[in-house]
């Protein structure tokens, strides 16, 4: 049996020296790193503080990683089984701590008993308490694991160099087309701001984030300050002030938000085209997508928390002149600065900016092909009878299909019942594309069909053929009534713009379920690729969402490039998780000059 050497008791100065050193270094590291795990992995551990085994040659694992492991365990307040799971997790904690491979719970337990005596184990707990206290004071304790540093990344079959090359290639393709009208003697080139924006989007930081948090990622000698960041990004999204020919002739100027949309989407589409060209490159063993493609359209929201209304007291002390409106018979004071593009959400007390996207789904690499801002009519605008520029769901679908048609040939389009209207169906039908579109079961004929199904002894679904007319154009349609997957006691209704039989309808509804890929897209963009922002400026909000969508495409693109290396089928879990791409892209967005 290996005997461990006793550490000096708690009164020994070396104990206080260790704890004081840990506290001082943790304090310093909290100004550099934003997560307690990174604090622990960057601590300077002196081996003389722990004696460990008498015979170090018999130790399978070095002392320093093992010390970090127990500091990590106690500081994160995990038990041994939880630590073992973390070491094997997608975030590759074992690499950060300095191990070549994950270690089991049994090995952790063995080292605890035989490598550290009681005094050393007590010292590790006290040191972890110090680390947790200091990190808590700096608000760098989080429940999730941080993204990987580039030097940490070693997938089973993918080298660090391969990952970095893939991400570099993808970011070069996605972001090379953005520009801004700036002075020739500007302190920083535009790419420096996009480098910083990439970091903000991916770390969910705000534009006022201290420069040092970003500076540590950049190879530039100096980086832009947050105070100038918004001004520069607004210039990227600033539309031309000169009227177009049509505006000059008609005297009707395009709304500002549409001009902003057009300005931002041009470089976005150039980046999409670059990425799609790469995905079809014959150098790869398997194409990233094949045409014609299936596409999904949906709408997501980015919350905006400021109320549109102000109190009478605030109105009396404000320089603003509030607008009097009536809602449900109640008079209210509307904030004149409330953004036009902020709409109400499903929850009555929530509001936000809405964006619609069209995305490749099914067996292809998911890529966002188009983005469209959504301008809904607000309740007070409807009740007051205001004539406002808004986007109907049919307008949104038409714009997104037009954007997507710049890049790919679309065969099928899948939409939820929020888009259900004759006009929307007509827009898709005129393009000779097949759609599967959810439909609210509000009509009496729908209720009659559902009641007939419920009363039938053998059948739990029904197919009904018919046609509808819009603007003089007649469209063949199939109505499908089927039990809801969310609630078996209710029925879902779908419309298909062809006369199809039961087997064909069943196959199409199976494909419709792939529409959920767009929901996963929104979750990924919001969780990993959107910055924190309280800005009211639509230029900033739309630009940041478009950049987030491009970063999603970059992530998908980088994983496609790596698939030859890891032999992963399309649709399997990607080699690089979105959270692990965060800082990789921050390193690769641009190659700073010497």
Protein Blocks (a to p, Z undefined) as FASTA:
>chain_A
ZZddddddfklmklmmmmmmmmmmmmmmmmmbccfklmmmmpccdfklpgbjmblmlpmb
dfklmmmmmmmmmmnopafklmmmmmmmmnommlmnopabdcdfklmmmmmmmmpcfklm
mmmmmmmmmmmmmmmmnopacfbdcdddfklpccfklcfklmmmmmmmmmmmmmmmgccd
ddfkbfbdfklmmmmmmmmmmnopafklcfklmmmmpcbfbdcdfklmmmmmmmmmpccf
bdcfklmmnopacdfklmmmmmmmmmmmmmmmmmmmmmmpckbmbdfbdcdddddddddd
dddfbdfbdcfklmmmpmbdcddddeehiacdddfklcfklccdfblkbccdddddddde
hjbccddfbdcddddddfklmmnopacddddfklmmmmmmmmmmmmmccfbdcddfklgc
fklmmmmmmnopacddddddfbfklmmmmmmmmmpmkbccdcddddddeehiacdddddd
dddfklmkbccddddfbdcdfklmmmmmmmmmmmmmmmmmmmmmmmmmcccdfbfblklm
mmmmmmmmmmmmmmmmmmmmmmmmnopaehiacfbafklmmmmmmmmmpacdZZ
